Amino acid sequence: EIENEVRIQLEELFKAFDIDGNGFLDSKEVEKIIRASPSTKKSCTKVINEMDKDQNGYIDVEEFIEFMSSLKCNINKIFDFIDQSNDGFIEAKELKQLYEEKANMKISQEELNIMMEILTEGKSNVVTREQFQKF
């Protein structure tokens, strides 16, 4: 069960996406949401199918909240996976370890610094859970 404050925020977000105000997100409204990020028609259809649990072609507020809540849960799992020290923060060395050991990719100190700058909005040298969720 999600917190009431989170539910209210998600309902407001749903209303913002519900352009015609009919209480449902249709495929055109979802496509506009997805177009804000790089995507294809195929990925748009996939997202709609994942969100539309009753497969009626529309996404109601409950389906939207359920989907968004599951995303937050997955984001928290990813954060916990990266936070190897389990201290509630992602440090640069943990990001470096993720890239080099898990993804088998080399990352320069400069690239690492840029990533940390983006994730923390230049405010600190560690990424908080809240910053990670916002990103």
N, C-alpha and C positions, 0 to 999 in steps of 0.2 A: 504494500500500500504506500502511495506517495504522500508526502507532506502536503497539507492544505495550501501553504504558501506556494509551493512548486506547482500544484494543480492550478491555482489561480493564474500564475505566470504563463503556464501552458495554454490555458483557456484564452488568455489575452493574445497570445501568439497565434492561436488558431483563428481567432476573430480577425486578426490582421491579414492572415492569408486568405480568409473567406471573402474574396473581393465582392461577390454579389450579395453577401449577407444572408444567404439562404440556410445557413447552419450546416452546410456540407462543403467539403473540398472536392471539386470535380477534377478531371484529368487536366484541364487547361490551367486551373489554379495551382495544382501540384507542379505542373510543368514550369510555370513561372517561378515557383520557389526553387526548383532544381536548377533552372537557368542561371540563378545567381551564382552557382558554382559550375565548374566545367562538367558537362554531362552530355549524354546522347539520348535520343528518343528511347533506345533500348533500356538504358538505366532508369529513365523516367518511368517506363512501364513496370520495371522490376520494383521500384520503390512503391508505386501505387498498389501493386499486387500484395506487397508485404504489409502495407498499412491497412488495406481494405479487407478486413478479416471476414466480413460476410459476403464479399465479392459481388456487391450490388452496383459497383461502378462509382461509388461515392465514399468519401471518408468522413465519418461523423466525428464529433469532438472526442468521444470515448476512444475510438480507434486511433485518433491522432495522439491523445494523451498516452495511451498504452505504448504506441510506437516510440514516442519521444522519451518515455520513461525507460524503455529497454535500451535506447541509445545511451542514456546517461549511465545505466548500469554497466554497459560494455565499456564506456569511456573510463569508468572507475576501475574496471578490471585491467584495462591497458595501463592505466596509471600505476596500479599496484604491481604489475609485471615489470615495468621500467624501474620503479622504486625498490631496487634490490636491498637497500639498507633498511627498508620498512620504517623510515623516520617521517613519512608524510610529505617528503619533498623529493623532487628529481634534481639531482646535481648534474653538472656537466659531465663528470666522469661516468655517471650512469647512462647518460645518452650516448657517450662514446662507446661504452661497453655494449650497449644495445646494437649500435651500428656494426661494430667490429666483430663481436662474438656471435650475435644472433643473426644478423643480416649478412655477415661476411663482407662488409664494405668498409673501406678506409675513409676516414673523415679527418680533415685538417683541423688544426686548432682554430683557424680563422672561420671555417664553416661552423664549427661548434659554437664559437662566440656569437656568430650571427643568429644561429638557432636559439640560443639562450636569450639573446637580446629580444628576439621576436616573441618568444614564449612568455618572458617576464615583463614585456613592455618596457625594458630597460630599468626596472625597479629593484631588482635584486640579482643575486648569483645562484638562486635556486628557484625551481618552478613549484608553485603550490598546486594543490588539487584544483582549486578554484580557477587558477590561471589556465591549467591544462584543459579544464572543462570548457572554458570560454573559447579557447583556441579551436 
